[in-house]
Amino acid sequence: AQREAFDVATCRALADTALLAELCLPLVRVGGVLVAAKGPEPHAEVAGAAAALEKLGGDVGTMRVEQVDSRGPAGMRTVLVVGLWLLACH
């Protein structure tokens, strides 16, 4: 009932990138965005999940890893931002 219902989906400490894409991208409408909190050095994991993200409709050409300030004791954090440009087969 929630498939393709949201402009933005967020997750924190959920799973590796390929699995979180499988769980979260179906919730995002075309043109929406998935914002996923990741560990301090997620680049290799994110790159390894590119095929899964693309298969699920993620726009891997524009996905990016951003550093964000955290008010907690850990300081800077990273997030993966990936847009949905195509609906995957249901």
C-alpha positions as CSV (number, residue, x, y, z in Angstrom):
1,A,0.0,0.0,0.0
2,Q,3.0,2.3,0.5
3,R,4.8,1.5,-2.8
4,E,5.8,4.6,-4.8
5,A,4.1,6.8,-2.2
6,F,6.9,9.0,-0.9
7,D,9.0,11.9,-2.2
8,V,11.8,11.0,0.2
9,A,12.7,7.8,2.1
10,T,15.3,7.9,4.8
11,C,17.0,5.1,6.7
12,R,19.7,4.9,9.3
13,A,21.9,1.9,10.2
14,L,19.6,-0.4,8.2
15,A,21.8,-2.7,6.0
16,D,24.4,-2.7,3.3
17,T,23.6,-0.5,0.3
18,A,22.2,-3.3,-2.0
19,L,19.8,-4.6,0.6
20,L,18.6,-1.1,1.8
21,A,18.0,-0.2,-1.9
22,E,15.8,-3.3,-2.2
23,L,13.9,-2.4,1.0
24,C,13.6,1.4,0.5
25,L,13.6,2.3,-3.2
26,P,10.2,0.7,-3.8
27,L,8.7,3.3,-1.4
28,V,10.0,6.2,-3.4
29,R,8.0,7.7,-6.3
30,V,9.7,8.5,-9.6
31,G,11.5,11.8,-9.1
32,G,11.9,11.1,-5.4
33,V,15.0,10.5,-3.4
34,L,16.5,7.9,-1.0
35,V,18.7,9.3,1.7
36,A,20.6,6.6,3.6
37,A,23.0,7.2,6.5
38,K,26.1,5.2,5.9
39,G,29.4,4.5,7.8
40,P,32.5,6.7,7.6
41,E,33.9,5.3,4.4
42,P,31.0,3.9,2.3
43,H,32.4,4.5,-1.2
44,A,33.4,0.9,-2.0
45,E,30.1,-0.5,-0.6
46,V,28.1,2.0,-2.6
47,A,30.1,1.3,-5.8
48,G,29.6,-2.4,-5.3
49,A,25.8,-1.8,-5.0
50,A,25.5,0.2,-8.2
51,A,24.0,-2.6,-10.3
52,A,21.4,-3.3,-7.6
53,L,20.5,0.4,-7.4
54,E,20.2,0.7,-11.1
55,K,18.1,-2.5,-11.4
56,L,15.7,-1.0,-8.8
57,G,15.4,2.3,-10.8
58,G,18.0,4.3,-8.9
59,D,19.8,7.0,-10.9
60,V,23.3,5.9,-10.4
61,G,24.6,8.6,-12.7
62,T,23.7,11.3,-10.2
63,M,23.9,9.4,-6.9
64,R,26.4,10.8,-4.4
65,V,27.8,10.4,-1.0
66,E,27.7,13.6,1.1
67,Q,29.3,14.4,4.4
68,V,26.8,15.9,6.9
69,D,27.5,17.5,10.3
70,S,26.2,15.5,13.3
71,R,25.5,17.2,16.6
72,G,26.4,13.9,18.3
73,P,29.8,13.0,19.6
74,A,30.8,11.3,16.3
75,G,31.0,14.6,14.4
76,M,30.7,14.3,10.6
77,R,28.6,11.5,9.1
78,T,28.0,10.3,5.6
79,V,24.8,9.8,3.7
80,L,24.1,8.3,0.3
81,V,21.7,10.3,-1.8
82,V,20.1,8.5,-4.8
83,G,17.2,9.6,-6.9
84,L,14.6,7.3,-8.5
85,W,14.3,7.8,-12.2
86,L,12.5,4.7,-13.3
87,L,10.0,2.3,-11.7
88,A,11.3,-1.2,-11.3
89,C,9.1,-4.1,-12.3
90,H,6.8,-5.0,-9.5
